[in-house]
């Protein structure tokens, strides 16, 4: 298992533990999140790009990894991801760009290698 796959595994394991302890809250949260990411007027691909931008802006490394993979899984090109990063950088400045040019780039390389 690669580095970022391990991070995703840790996140999912933690969420599973929380779900065991707090099934009502976790179930409602998961249902809400699934509804938010369902295909609608915006595609799932577009929603993943939005989520990636928000993750970068909020400096949430687990979500950056999760949504970078989500972007790739939903067919985003490198150019689309980089354009979303640019928009995020316009709002988040250097802090957002530092996550984008390091963590997002590394995730794209790792996840794209696995897909090839």
Legacy VTK file of the C-alpha trace (Angstrom):
# vtk DataFile Version 3.0
C-alpha trace
ASCII
DATASET POLYDATA
POINTS 116 float
0.000 0.000 0.000
1.391 3.399 -0.978
1.712 6.412 1.314
-1.515 8.197 0.390
-3.460 4.960 0.153
-2.358 4.329 3.751
-3.623 7.783 4.736
-7.000 7.018 3.138
-7.051 3.670 4.932
-6.360 5.402 8.269
-9.179 7.882 7.636
-11.642 5.122 6.725
-10.572 3.062 9.727
-11.100 6.055 12.011
-14.492 6.740 10.483
-15.408 3.078 10.967
-14.442 3.275 14.640
-16.511 6.436 15.068
-19.433 4.733 13.295
-19.254 1.799 15.747
-19.341 4.158 18.722
-21.794 6.733 17.324
-23.905 4.949 14.686
-26.782 7.422 14.683
-24.594 10.487 14.152
-22.287 8.747 11.668
-25.206 7.364 9.693
-26.825 10.766 9.364
-23.534 12.424 8.461
-22.779 9.780 5.824
-26.283 10.049 4.342
-25.937 13.845 4.162
-22.491 13.635 2.532
-23.716 11.048 0.004
-26.660 13.272 -0.908
-24.348 16.258 -1.360
-22.056 14.337 -3.718
-24.819 12.657 -5.724
-25.142 13.527 -9.395
-27.400 16.551 -9.838
-27.221 19.785 -11.795
-23.515 19.594 -10.995
-21.711 16.414 -11.960
-19.872 14.317 -9.400
-16.673 15.363 -11.153
-17.483 19.060 -10.619
-18.397 18.396 -6.995
-15.057 16.668 -6.414
-13.219 19.678 -7.846
-15.171 21.993 -5.530
-14.433 19.726 -2.560
-10.739 19.642 -3.449
-10.623 23.440 -3.538
-12.342 23.712 -0.166
-10.022 21.064 1.281
-6.962 22.952 0.097
-8.328 26.255 1.381
-9.081 24.753 4.801
-5.692 22.973 4.964
-7.351 19.582 5.655
-4.744 17.057 4.530
-6.990 13.979 4.773
-9.650 15.676 2.653
-7.049 16.924 0.177
-5.894 13.334 -0.333
-9.456 11.978 -0.415
-10.730 14.528 -2.924
-7.628 14.419 -5.124
-8.343 10.711 -5.503
-12.044 11.542 -5.993
-11.143 13.933 -8.803
-9.009 11.300 -10.511
-11.634 8.579 -9.991
-14.280 10.826 -11.581
-12.171 11.517 -14.650
-10.621 14.897 -13.923
-7.587 15.671 -16.016
-4.430 17.093 -14.522
-5.266 20.407 -16.202
-8.720 20.535 -14.575
-7.218 19.838 -11.148
-4.518 22.463 -11.674
-7.122 25.022 -12.774
-9.136 24.333 -9.610
-5.921 24.769 -7.617
-5.381 28.138 -9.290
-8.851 29.330 -8.281
-8.249 28.107 -4.737
-4.928 29.922 -4.657
-6.670 33.154 -5.644
-8.629 32.921 -2.397
-6.196 31.086 -0.138
-2.900 32.639 -1.165
0.402 31.036 -0.334
-0.971 28.635 2.262
-3.335 27.088 -0.275
-0.716 27.007 -2.987
1.827 25.305 -0.725
-0.578 22.386 -0.175
-1.471 22.299 -3.852
2.046 22.247 -5.254
3.189 19.580 -2.792
0.464 17.300 -1.444
-1.915 17.436 -4.421
0.926 16.956 -6.926
2.278 13.978 -4.956
-1.195 12.425 -4.691
-1.824 12.840 -8.404
1.450 11.086 -9.181
0.757 8.208 -6.794
-2.867 7.646 -7.765
-2.213 8.032 -11.489
0.646 5.507 -11.308
-1.667 3.012 -9.675
-4.301 3.513 -12.394
-1.789 2.937 -15.238
LINES 1 117
116 0 1 2 3 4 5 6 7 8 9 10 11 12 13 14 15 16 17 18 19 20 21 22 23 24 25 26 27 28 29 30 31 32 33 34 35 36 37 38 39 40 41 42 43 44 45 46 47 48 49 50 51 52 53 54 55 56 57 58 59 60 61 62 63 64 65 66 67 68 69 70 71 72 73 74 75 76 77 78 79 80 81 82 83 84 85 86 87 88 89 90 91 92 93 94 95 96 97 98 99 100 101 102 103 104 105 106 107 108 109 110 111 112 113 114 115
